Amino acid sequence: MARINIITNNCRGYNESKKLHIFTLLQRCDILFLQEHWLSVSQMIQLNDIHGDFLSFSVCGFSNDSVLLGRPYGGCAILCRKSLNASFQPIECDSKR
């Protein structure tokens, strides 16, 4: 039976300064769950650039319909090692959580 290593991390906002930390986590796992990345829909593509061996699947935690005031919040992502050859199918729901 194959072993899969999973890590979860509340990153309290993703930015360039946290990229190295997340890269280090990815070297230790096959699946990484990220909470509170605070990225907008247009910024979430940055998660694909952290480590070339991983795919990212993410949602934004706030609405892009209006001007955002203050600090963004929420958002979660799953980064999965490509070599797992996993098949994913998103499940649509009304919640951003």
For each residue, the residues with C-beta under 8 A, 3 or more apart:
1:
2:
3:
4: 30 31 84
5: 28 29 30 31
6: 29 30 31 32 33
7: 25 28 29 31 32 33
8: 32 33 34 35
9: 22 25 32 33 34 35
10: 34 35 36
11: 14 18 21 22 34 35 36 37
12: 36 38
13: 18 36 37 38 71 72
14: 11 18 19 22 34 37 38 39 46 47
15: 18 19
16: 19
17: 20
18: 11 13 14 15 21 22
19: 14 15 16 22 23 50
20: 17 23 24
21: 11 18 24 25
22: 9 11 14 18 19 25 26 32 34 50
23: 19 20 26 27 50 51
24: 20 21 27 28
25: 7 9 21 22 28 29 32
26: 22 23 29 32 50 51 53 54 79
27: 23 24 51
28: 5 7 24 25
29: 5 6 7 25 26 32 81
30: 4 5 6 80 81 84
31: 4 5 6 7 78 79 80 81 84
32: 6 7 8 9 22 25 26 29 54 78 79
33: 6 7 8 9 76 77 78
34: 8 9 10 11 14 22 37 47 58 76 77 78 79
35: 8 9 10 11 75 76
36: 10 11 12 13 61 73 74 75 76
37: 11 13 14 34 44 47 58 61 75 76 77
38: 12 13 14 61 71 72 73 74 75
39: 14 43 44 46 47 58 60 72 75
40: 43 44 60 62 64 68 72
41: 44 60 64
42: 45 64
43: 39 40 46
44: 37 39 40 41 47 56 58 60 75 77
45: 42 48 49
46: 14 39 43 49 50
47: 14 34 37 39 44 50 56 58 77 79
48: 45 54 55 56
49: 45 46
50: 19 22 23 26 46 47 54 56 79
51: 23 26 27 54 79
52:
53: 26 81 82 83
54: 26 32 48 50 51 79 80 81 82
55: 48 79 80 82
56: 44 47 48 50 77 78 79 80
57: 77 78 79 80 88 90
58: 34 37 39 44 47 75 76 77 78
59: 75 76 77 96
60: 39 40 41 44 64 74 75 96
61: 36 37 38 72 73 74 75 76 96 97
62: 40 68 72 73 74 75 96
63: 66 96
64: 40 41 42 60
65:
66: 63
67:
68: 40 62 72
69:
70:
71: 13 38
72: 13 38 39 40 61 62 68 75
73: 36 38 61 62
74: 36 38 60 61 62 96 97
75: 35 36 37 38 39 44 58 59 60 61 62 72
76: 33 34 35 36 37 58 59 61 97
77: 33 34 37 44 47 56 57 58 59
78: 31 32 33 34 56 57 58
79: 26 31 32 34 47 50 51 54 55 56 57
80: 30 31 54 55 56 57 84 86 88
81: 29 30 31 53 54 84
82: 53 54 55 85
83: 53
84: 4 30 31 80 81
85: 82
86: 80
87:
88: 57 80
89:
90: 57
91:
92:
93:
94:
95:
96: 59 60 61 62 63 74
97: 61 74 76
